[in-house]
Amino acid sequence: MILYTALLGLAWNILAGFGGQFSFGHAVFFGTGAYAAAVLQAKLGWNAWATLPAALLLGAAVGAFIGALSSLRLRGSYFALADARLRRSLPDTSQTT
């Protein structure tokens, strides 16, 4: 859990500190990876260390897909609004599974 929190802090540092973008939605990609890790552990019985690469790859893939879909064209407050919309939609989809 400490490693996951450290990775979330590192993602925020890269996005806001180096990139200068304010994002509400980077936690969505973190949550996607965490959800995948939990499913792999609970349903398939994987080890916690084995789920880490899978969670990282899934979170990065979802982030790349969403980024290529809309967010690469947006700047400033429009980027923040698009991320807020994305963050709002995640709990609705995760509760249906």
PyMOL commands that set and color helices and strands:
alter all, ss='L'
color gray80, all
select helices_A, chain A and resi 2-18+26-44+48-69+71-73+77-94
alter helices_A, ss='H'
color red, helices_A
deselect
rebuild
show_as cartoon
